[in-house]
Amino acid sequence: MSGNSTSQGRGRSLVILFLMVLLFASLAFVATTFFLLTRNASHEQVWIGLATDVQVASQQLSKSAGEAAGGNLEAFAELSATHQRMVRDMDSLRHGAAETGLPPVPADATEPLDKLEATWERLSANAASITERESLLLSLADASGAFFRIIPAIQENTDDAVRELTRISAPPEQVFAASRQLVLADRMLRRVTEILQGGSGAVSAANALKGEIRSFDQVLSALVNGNQSMGITAVRNQQALTSLGRVRTQFGRAQTHLQTILNSSSDMLEVRGAADEIFLDSSDVFEKAAILSDTVANLPQSREWPSPRTGVFGLASMIAVVSLLVASVITSERRRA
């Protein structure tokens, strides 16, 4: 009888020992699960923050790219800063950040990240294309601004010459040639505007501008010096000559700026094209970054472990083991008594 009691006591001890081991295992499981859940939640918040920042920055990049393409000095600084910010954000999402201990976006979210990155690479290349041409675009903006300031004076003095030639009943070819200069001046103004706007018409505008510059210079020289092949005699009226002399001086200054504009026209076409592509791609980046953010936010629900479900299961298991352990100890003590 005594041996049987000893055997039963040993069996209860083994059950209690097994339950204690199971308790420590479930405790370790629950502690590890909630530790990983807390750590992952922290990482997920950072990833979501980076994706959200990419969304905001993509809209800022689109705005500053358009302004920079128009020669806005402040927009270049903003474009460069926003571009670098997006580079850092995308690098942190893809490779993590060693300085903060942030890992890369997990494999479950790499598909939306890959899609975002494909558009981002095109967006980044176009942004770099604009920032690399900063000095050229600023020179172009200065040259076009100077030309826009000179052209009204050219038109005014040309108009004065036309009025004087008409007043003195100068030969019709002189009046016609001087009047045509007004048309050419207006055309040059429009061509420069078309070049600055970029687009498909910029190249043809540049070619037309070259011809109009040449024609304006030839007619102006013919009015002052005469040109038999053009059928234009030299102007003799002093007042008209004074006005034409002012036009020649002003046009000489304008030609320097016009040459700068013509030299930059092909680059301007590329910059405008890059700004237009950034405008289109920024919306795509915004949408794909939102999808990435949603994917990261749903990781806790889609992950098998650690997840809130496994944490709750582990906690319930631990409570069940504790209950069994307490019941076993109480039963054992009662049998001893």
C-alpha positions in Angstrom: 0.0 0.0 0.0 2.8 2.3 1.0 4.6 1.5 -2.4 1.5 2.4 -4.3 1.2 5.8 -2.5 4.8 6.5 -3.3 4.3 5.7 -6.9 1.2 8.0 -7.1 3.1 10.8 -5.4 5.9 10.4 -7.9 3.4 10.6 -10.8 1.8 13.8 -9.5 5.3 15.3 -9.1 6.1 14.5 -12.7 2.8 16.1 -13.8 3.5 19.2 -11.8 7.1 19.3 -13.2 5.7 19.0 -16.7 3.2 21.7 -16.1 5.9 24.0 -14.8 8.1 23.4 -17.8 5.1 24.1 -20.0 4.4 27.2 -18.1 7.9 28.5 -18.5 7.8 27.7 -22.3 4.4 29.4 -22.7 5.7 32.4 -20.7 8.8 32.6 -23.0 6.6 32.3 -26.1 4.2 35.0 -24.9 7.0 37.3 -23.9 8.9 36.8 -27.2 5.6 37.3 -29.2 4.7 40.6 -27.5 8.3 41.8 -27.7 8.4 41.1 -31.4 4.9 42.6 -31.9 6.1 45.8 -30.1 9.3 46.0 -32.1 7.5 45.3 -35.4 4.8 47.9 -34.6 7.6 50.4 -34.1 9.2 49.5 -37.4 5.9 49.5 -39.2 5.1 53.0 -38.0 8.5 54.2 -39.4 7.9 52.5 -42.7 4.4 54.0 -42.9 5.9 57.4 -42.1 8.5 57.1 -44.8 5.8 56.0 -47.4 3.6 59.0 -46.3 6.6 61.3 -46.7 7.2 60.0 -50.2 3.6 60.8 -51.0 3.9 64.4 -49.7 7.4 64.9 -51.3 6.2 63.7 -54.7 3.7 66.5 -54.9 6.3 69.1 -53.8 8.7 67.7 -56.3 6.2 68.2 -59.1 5.5 71.8 -58.1 9.2 72.8 -57.7 10.2 71.0 -61.0 7.6 73.1 -62.9 8.9 76.3 -61.3 12.5 75.4 -61.7 12.0 74.7 -65.4 10.8 78.3 -65.7 14.0 79.6 -64.2 12.8 80.2 -60.6 16.0 80.3 -58.5 14.3 79.4 -55.2 12.6 76.4 -56.9 15.9 74.8 -57.7 16.9 74.7 -54.0 13.5 73.3 -53.1 13.7 70.7 -56.0 17.1 69.6 -54.9 16.2 69.3 -51.2 13.0 67.4 -51.9 14.7 65.1 -54.3 17.4 64.2 -51.7 14.7 63.7 -49.1 12.9 61.2 -51.3 16.2 59.5 -52.1 16.8 59.0 -48.3 13.2 57.8 -47.8 13.3 55.3 -50.6 16.8 54.0 -49.5 15.5 53.5 -46.0 12.5 51.6 -47.2 14.6 49.3 -49.5 17.8 48.9 -47.4 16.8 50.0 -43.9 18.7 52.5 -41.8 21.7 51.1 -39.8 22.0 54.2 -37.7 18.5 53.8 -36.2 18.3 50.0 -36.4 15.5 50.1 -38.9 15.4 46.9 -41.1 14.3 46.9 -44.8 10.7 46.6 -45.6 9.9 42.9 -45.1 9.3 40.4 -47.9 5.6 40.5 -47.6 5.6 44.2 -48.7 8.3 44.0 -51.4 5.9 43.7 -54.3 4.2 47.2 -53.7 7.7 48.6 -53.0 9.1 47.2 -56.3 6.2 48.9 -58.2 6.8 52.2 -56.3 10.5 52.0 -57.0 10.0 51.4 -60.7 8.2 54.7 -61.0 10.5 56.5 -58.5 13.6 55.7 -60.6 12.1 57.5 -63.6 10.9 60.4 -61.4 14.4 60.6 -59.8 16.2 60.6 -63.2 14.0 63.5 -64.4 14.5 65.5 -61.2 18.3 65.0 -61.6 18.1 66.1 -65.3 16.6 69.4 -64.2 19.0 70.1 -61.2 22.0 69.3 -63.4 21.0 72.1 -65.7 20.5 74.7 -63.0 23.2 77.1 -64.2 22.0 76.8 -67.8 18.4 77.4 -66.9 19.3 80.4 -64.8 21.3 81.9 -67.6 18.4 81.3 -69.9 16.0 83.0 -67.5 18.4 86.0 -67.2 18.8 86.2 -71.0 15.1 86.0 -71.7 14.3 88.5 -69.0 16.9 90.9 -70.5 15.4 90.4 -74.0 11.9 91.0 -72.8 13.1 94.3 -71.3 14.9 95.4 -74.5 12.2 94.5 -77.1 9.7 97.2 -76.1 12.4 99.9 -76.8 13.2 98.3 -80.1 9.5 98.4 -81.1 9.1 101.9 -79.9 12.1 103.3 -81.8 11.2 101.3 -84.9 7.7 102.7 -84.7 9.2 106.2 -84.4 11.2 105.6 -87.6 8.1 104.4 -89.4 6.1 107.4 -88.4 8.8 109.8 -89.5 9.3 108.0 -92.8 5.6 108.1 -93.4 5.4 111.8 -92.5 8.1 112.8 -95.0 6.6 110.6 -97.7 9.7 108.5 -97.9 10.0 105.8 -100.7 7.4 103.1 -100.2 10.1 100.4 -99.9 11.6 102.2 -96.9 8.3 102.5 -95.1 7.4 98.9 -95.9 10.8 97.6 -94.7 10.6 99.6 -91.5 7.1 98.5 -90.9 8.1 94.9 -91.4 10.7 95.3 -88.6 7.8 95.8 -86.2 6.3 92.5 -87.3 9.7 90.7 -87.0 10.2 92.1 -83.5 6.8 90.8 -82.4 7.5 87.4 -84.0 10.9 87.2 -82.1 9.1 88.0 -78.9 6.6 85.2 -79.5 9.3 82.7 -80.6 11.3 83.3 -77.3 8.1 82.7 -75.3 7.5 79.4 -77.2 11.0 78.3 -76.6 10.7 79.0 -72.9 7.4 77.0 -72.8 9.2 74.0 -74.2 7.2 71.2 -75.7 7.1 69.9 -79.2 7.0 73.5 -80.7 10.3 74.6 -79.1 12.6 73.3 -81.8 10.6 74.8 -84.7 10.3 78.1 -82.7 14.1 78.1 -82.4 14.6 77.5 -86.1 12.1 80.3 -86.9 13.8 82.7 -84.5 17.2 82.2 -86.2 15.6 83.2 -89.5 13.8 86.2 -88.0 17.0 87.5 -86.3 18.8 87.3 -89.6 16.0 89.0 -91.5 15.8 91.8 -88.9 19.5 92.4 -89.0 19.6 92.5 -92.9 16.6 94.9 -93.2 18.0 97.2 -90.5 21.4 97.3 -92.3 19.6 97.9 -95.6 17.6 100.9 -94.2 20.8 102.5 -92.8 23.2 101.7 -95.6 21.0 100.8 -98.5 20.8 97.4 -100.3 20.3 97.3 -104.1 19.5 93.5 -104.2 16.7 94.1 -101.7 15.5 97.2 -103.5 15.9 99.4 -100.4 17.6 102.8 -100.6 19.4 104.2 -97.6 17.3 106.4 -95.3 18.5 110.1 -95.3 16.1 111.7 -92.9 18.2 112.5 -89.7 15.3 111.9 -87.3 14.5 108.5 -88.8 18.2 107.6 -88.8 18.5 108.5 -85.1 15.7 106.2 -84.3 17.2 103.4 -86.5 20.6 104.0 -84.8 18.9 103.4 -81.4 17.3 100.2 -82.8 20.7 99.0 -84.0 22.3 99.5 -80.6 19.4 97.9 -78.8 19.3 95.0 -81.2 23.0 94.4 -80.8 22.4 93.9 -77.1 19.4 91.7 -77.8 21.4 89.5 -80.1 23.7 88.4 -77.3 20.7 87.3 -75.2 19.0 85.7 -78.2 22.1 83.6 -78.9 22.1 82.4 -75.3 18.4 81.4 -75.7 19.0 79.6 -79.0 22.0 77.7 -77.5 19.8 76.6 -74.6 16.7 75.7 -76.6 17.5 71.9 -76.9 18.2 71.7 -73.2 15.0 73.6 -72.5 13.1 71.1 -74.5 14.5 68.3 -72.4 13.9 70.1 -69.1 10.3 70.9 -70.0 9.9 67.3 -71.0 11.4 66.1 -67.7 9.1 68.5 -65.7 6.0 67.2 -67.6 7.0 63.6 -66.9 7.5 64.5 -63.2 4.0 65.9 -63.1 2.6 62.7 -64.4 4.7 60.3 -62.4 4.2 62.2 -59.1 0.6 61.1 -59.1 1.6 57.5 -59.8 4.2 57.6 -57.0 1.6 59.1 -54.6 -0.8 56.2 -55.3 1.8 53.5 -55.1 3.2 54.9 -51.9 -0.3 54.8 -50.5 -0.6 51.1 -51.4 2.7 50.4 -49.8 1.6 52.2 -46.6 -1.6 50.1 -46.5 0.3 46.9 -47.1 2.6 47.6 -44.2 -0.3 48.6 -42.0 -1.9 45.2 -42.7 1.3 43.2 -41.9 0.2 42.3 -38.3 -3.0 40.7 -39.6 -1.4 38.8 -42.5 1.7 37.6 -40.6 1.4 34.1 -39.0 3.9 34.9 -36.2 4.3 37.1 -34.4 0.8 38.4 -34.6 -2.0 39.5 -32.2 -3.7 36.2 -32.7 -0.7 34.1 -31.7 0.0 36.5 -28.8 -3.6 36.0 -27.5 -3.4 32.2 -28.1 -0.1 32.1 -26.1 -1.5 34.1 -23.3 -4.6 31.9 -23.1 -2.4 28.8 -23.1 -0.3 30.2 -20.3 -3.4 30.9 -18.2 -4.7 27.4 -18.9 -1.3 25.9 -17.8 -1.3 28.0 -14.6 -4.9 26.8 -13.9 -3.9 23.2 -14.4 -0.7 23.7 -12.3 -2.7 25.3 -9.4 -5.3 22.5 -9.5 -2.6 19.8 -9.6 -0.8 21.4 -6.6 -4.0 21.7 -4.6 -5.0 18.1 -5.4 -1.5 16.8 -4.4 -1.6 18.7 -1.1 -5.1 17.4 -0.3 -4.0 13.8 -0.9 -1.0 14.3 1.4 -3.3 15.6 4.1 
